[in-house]
Amino acid sequence: MNSSPVLMSSRTLILASLFVAVIAIAIFIFISRRKSQSKRNLLLLIGPSDSGKTSIFSSLVYGHAVPTNTSMQVNSSFLNIQGKRDPIQIVDIPGHPRLRDQFKDSLSSAKALAFVVDAHTASRNAAVVAEHLHSVLDAIMAIPPSQPLPTLIIIAHKCDLIKASSLSADTSALAVTRVQTILERELERRRSSQSGGMGVEALGDDSNNEKSNIGGLDCSGPGGMFKFENWEGGEVVFLGTSVQGSQSEKSVKGSTAPLMDWIEENM
């Protein structure tokens, strides 16, 4: 009879200890997750084949562009920036349709995704480029709300090949405007097709007759039309870069400085 209060006291003590342990573990997991998220220092270079991803990778990592072929494997290296304790990891994902989705394996660790577009051929390849970007937008919007969204950088590359209307025109700004306009038009076409109950063709692989119903094109702006500034998947930054082509004597040596500046400031 006298042991009952002691038994109750022991059970209360055990339950209290378990409660404290659970709270401590939850706090530890929360702090660890916050630290790991705050230290994300991965930049993924993605985009269609022949857009110039590997040249940009080489320029960032080695300080100069080298002649490249279409990549069929992932390139990865670290970029040390003065004043930053931790190096930045740069990963170049192949643009081949069978390999390009490899970026999803590292998406949760990425601080930014740089989607590279050949500004010189963007109009001719608009449908294929938009189909690739659409899958990227869908993957970003599928990230759980508990995780921070990476910044999407859309790079209008090969600005040096754009013909300006005058000698004083800014070819970089011209290339960015061209790429943004083309992509918004094509992504709106895909959004409209889906909202009308129709799939959109997957142009980037061998199954051209298959239809895709992936999402990722939600916008909060008036009219519902797709605009990057109204996209609900997070921040989108446009940059113009150029790297001297190895076989183009007429191209003016450009720069990946805008991308490097963004990395130094934001990563």
Wavefront OBJ file of the C-alpha trace (Angstrom):
o trace
v 0.000 0.000 0.000
v 2.787 2.378 0.836
v 4.690 1.580 -2.345
v 2.066 3.148 -4.630
v 3.213 6.775 -4.220
v 6.798 5.696 -4.782
v 5.782 3.810 -7.920
v 3.863 6.803 -9.218
v 6.803 9.075 -8.482
v 9.149 6.756 -10.383
v 6.839 6.651 -13.399
v 6.510 10.422 -13.375
v 10.274 10.788 -13.216
v 10.733 8.368 -16.121
v 8.102 10.117 -18.238
v 9.609 13.516 -17.458
v 13.070 12.231 -18.398
v 11.759 10.835 -21.671
v 9.997 14.113 -22.426
v 13.175 16.103 -21.771
v 15.188 13.679 -23.942
v 12.732 14.005 -26.855
v 12.815 17.794 -26.623
v 16.613 17.783 -26.502
v 16.825 15.537 -29.572
v 14.338 17.705 -31.468
v 16.328 20.844 -30.644
v 19.564 19.152 -31.697
v 18.086 18.055 -35.032
v 16.646 21.532 -35.640
v 19.949 23.280 -34.894
v 21.915 20.776 -36.997
v 19.548 21.231 -39.913
v 19.734 25.002 -39.678
v 23.527 24.887 -39.616
v 23.696 22.564 -42.599
v 21.265 24.744 -44.534
v 23.140 27.936 -43.682
v 26.376 26.357 -44.945
v 25.012 25.282 -48.305
v 27.734 26.226 -50.751
v 26.863 24.210 -53.852
v 26.250 25.765 -57.269
v 24.773 23.517 -59.947
v 25.421 24.371 -63.598
v 22.540 22.949 -65.642
v 21.032 23.496 -69.064
v 20.864 22.015 -72.568
v 23.834 20.463 -74.314
v 26.162 22.884 -76.125
v 24.923 25.865 -74.123
v 28.382 26.505 -72.671
v 28.123 25.029 -69.163
v 31.532 23.346 -69.221
v 33.211 26.495 -70.537
v 31.688 28.466 -67.660
v 32.772 25.730 -65.248
v 36.333 25.956 -66.570
v 36.341 29.753 -66.371
v 35.142 29.744 -62.762
v 37.409 26.969 -61.512
v 40.554 27.469 -63.594
v 40.293 31.133 -64.507
v 40.084 30.573 -68.255
v 37.990 28.704 -70.779
v 39.363 25.609 -72.436
v 38.120 23.887 -75.605
v 35.349 21.465 -74.635
v 33.163 18.781 -76.151
v 29.635 17.813 -75.196
v 29.919 16.486 -71.654
v 28.580 13.036 -70.844
v 29.676 12.998 -67.218
v 29.432 15.273 -64.206
v 32.294 17.719 -63.613
v 32.848 18.843 -60.041
v 35.446 21.017 -58.375
v 35.869 23.557 -55.594
v 36.293 27.297 -55.944
v 38.187 29.133 -53.209
v 37.151 32.732 -52.739
v 39.251 35.180 -50.786
v 37.605 36.124 -47.502
v 35.389 33.026 -47.366
v 36.287 30.182 -45.025
v 34.581 27.401 -46.961
v 35.163 26.734 -50.668
v 32.283 26.829 -53.143
v 31.520 23.557 -54.881
v 30.742 23.945 -58.576
v 29.049 20.997 -60.288
v 28.507 20.848 -64.054
v 25.579 18.554 -64.938
v 25.475 17.136 -68.505
v 22.641 18.431 -70.653
v 21.953 15.159 -72.435
v 18.276 14.203 -71.973
v 19.186 10.906 -70.321
v 21.581 12.534 -67.849
v 20.293 16.018 -67.123
v 17.977 14.967 -64.271
v 21.035 14.087 -62.191
v 20.824 17.597 -60.751
v 17.898 16.381 -58.607
v 20.285 14.231 -56.565
v 21.979 17.389 -55.250
v 19.037 19.773 -55.321
v 18.447 19.763 -51.560
v 22.074 20.833 -50.966
v 22.245 23.530 -53.637
v 22.384 27.211 -52.788
v 21.799 28.104 -56.431
v 21.052 26.569 -59.816
v 22.559 28.280 -62.839
v 20.552 27.364 -65.943
v 22.708 28.179 -68.963
v 21.105 29.210 -72.255
v 22.936 29.823 -75.524
v 21.603 33.314 -76.244
v 22.776 33.095 -79.845
v 20.596 30.074 -80.660
v 17.837 30.571 -78.064
v 15.200 31.450 -80.633
v 15.954 28.451 -82.844
v 16.012 26.014 -79.908
v 13.297 27.688 -77.839
v 10.983 24.688 -77.457
v 13.733 22.291 -76.344
v 15.273 24.809 -73.923
v 11.875 25.630 -72.393
v 11.056 21.937 -71.992
v 14.315 21.442 -70.071
v 13.763 24.522 -67.911
v 10.183 23.462 -67.217
v 11.433 20.267 -65.568
v 13.824 22.349 -63.442
v 11.043 24.690 -62.306
v 8.893 21.697 -61.397
v 11.712 20.142 -59.341
v 12.277 23.377 -57.416
v 8.593 23.779 -56.591
v 8.481 20.170 -55.381
v 10.984 20.950 -52.590
v 9.308 20.512 -49.182
v 8.273 23.773 -47.458
v 10.619 22.965 -44.572
v 13.641 23.376 -46.852
v 14.915 26.708 -48.213
v 14.551 27.178 -51.968
v 17.694 27.609 -54.063
v 18.072 30.716 -56.171
v 17.521 30.101 -59.878
v 20.036 31.964 -62.038
v 19.266 32.026 -65.746
v 22.426 32.781 -67.681
v 22.181 34.251 -71.159
v 25.507 32.891 -72.380
v 27.603 33.722 -75.468
v 26.572 37.379 -75.374
v 29.612 38.145 -77.533
v 27.878 36.467 -80.485
v 24.836 38.740 -80.306
v 24.809 41.467 -82.940
v 23.946 44.801 -81.380
v 21.892 47.364 -83.276
v 24.553 49.991 -82.595
v 28.161 50.114 -81.435
v 27.110 51.555 -78.101
v 24.484 48.902 -77.368
v 24.989 46.602 -74.384
v 25.073 43.108 -75.877
v 24.776 41.542 -72.429
v 21.522 43.376 -71.676
v 20.288 42.591 -75.181
v 21.013 38.883 -74.702
v 19.301 38.782 -71.301
v 16.173 40.485 -72.679
v 16.077 38.120 -75.636
v 16.440 34.984 -73.514
v 13.884 36.105 -70.930
v 11.324 37.001 -73.579
v 11.770 33.718 -75.453
v 11.571 31.572 -72.332
v 8.522 33.347 -70.922
v 6.730 32.951 -74.241
v 7.508 29.242 -74.504
v 6.727 28.486 -70.866
v 3.412 30.327 -71.170
v 2.613 28.195 -74.202
v 3.305 25.078 -72.142
v 1.242 26.410 -69.212
v -1.689 27.232 -71.490
v -1.574 23.776 -73.075
v -1.740 22.128 -69.682
v -4.459 24.389 -68.297
v -6.537 23.530 -71.357
v -6.359 19.848 -70.467
v -3.625 19.063 -72.974
v -0.153 17.745 -72.249
v 2.935 19.266 -73.794
v 5.373 17.356 -75.920
v 8.615 16.188 -74.365
v 11.008 17.327 -77.092
v 14.276 16.641 -75.352
v 14.462 12.864 -75.709
v 13.645 10.012 -78.015
v 9.955 9.809 -77.019
v 8.741 12.845 -78.890
v 5.185 11.575 -79.002
v 4.783 11.370 -75.241
v 2.991 14.115 -73.364
v 4.140 15.703 -70.146
v 1.894 17.078 -67.440
v 4.527 18.299 -64.999
v 3.763 21.437 -63.030
v 6.012 24.182 -61.740
v 4.616 27.097 -63.748
v 2.407 28.669 -61.089
v 2.448 32.464 -61.046
v 0.862 34.916 -58.633
v 0.588 37.851 -61.016
v -2.558 39.201 -62.685
v -3.936 37.251 -65.620
v -2.095 34.082 -64.662
v 0.378 34.410 -67.539
v 3.833 33.053 -66.884
v 6.346 35.708 -65.886
v 9.554 35.001 -64.005
v 8.945 37.956 -61.719
v 5.636 36.404 -60.604
v 6.812 32.798 -60.421
v 5.909 31.174 -57.098
v 9.013 28.982 -56.944
v 11.360 31.607 -55.532
v 13.892 34.127 -56.736
v 15.022 34.215 -60.368
v 18.132 36.171 -61.373
v 19.170 36.883 -64.964
v 22.831 37.331 -65.881
v 24.661 37.745 -69.172
v 28.014 36.037 -69.683
v 30.339 35.148 -72.505
v 33.382 32.990 -73.035
v 35.550 33.299 -76.134
v 34.781 30.473 -78.543
v 37.777 28.342 -79.462
v 36.887 28.380 -83.162
v 35.357 31.821 -83.510
v 37.927 34.413 -84.462
v 35.295 37.121 -84.637
v 34.002 36.655 -81.117
v 35.070 39.254 -78.589
v 36.536 37.766 -75.425
v 33.813 38.068 -72.882
v 33.591 37.323 -69.208
v 31.904 35.249 -66.560
v 32.452 38.136 -64.133
v 28.698 38.723 -63.520
v 28.316 35.139 -62.293
v 31.479 35.319 -60.212
v 30.276 38.571 -58.649
v 26.977 36.930 -57.720
v 28.777 33.946 -56.183
v 31.082 36.157 -54.117
v 28.175 38.212 -52.824
v 25.611 35.483 -52.181
v 27.408 32.215 -51.416
l 1 2 3 4 5 6 7 8 9 10 11 12 13 14 15 16 17 18 19 20 21 22 23 24 25 26 27 28 29 30 31 32 33 34 35 36 37 38 39 40 41 42 43 44 45 46 47 48 49 50 51 52 53 54 55 56 57 58 59 60 61 62 63 64 65 66 67 68 69 70 71 72 73 74 75 76 77 78 79 80 81 82 83 84 85 86 87 88 89 90 91 92 93 94 95 96 97 98 99 100 101 102 103 104 105 106 107 108 109 110 111 112 113 114 115 116 117 118 119 120 121 122 123 124 125 126 127 128 129 130 131 132 133 134 135 136 137 138 139 140 141 142 143 144 145 146 147 148 149 150 151 152 153 154 155 156 157 158 159 160 161 162 163 164 165 166 167 168 169 170 171 172 173 174 175 176 177 178 179 180 181 182 183 184 185 186 187 188 189 190 191 192 193 194 195 196 197 198 199 200 201 202 203 204 205 206 207 208 209 210 211 212 213 214 215 216 217 218 219 220 221 222 223 224 225 226 227 228 229 230 231 232 233 234 235 236 237 238 239 240 241 242 243 244 245 246 247 248 249 250 251 252 253 254 255 256 257 258 259 260 261 262 263 264 265 266 267
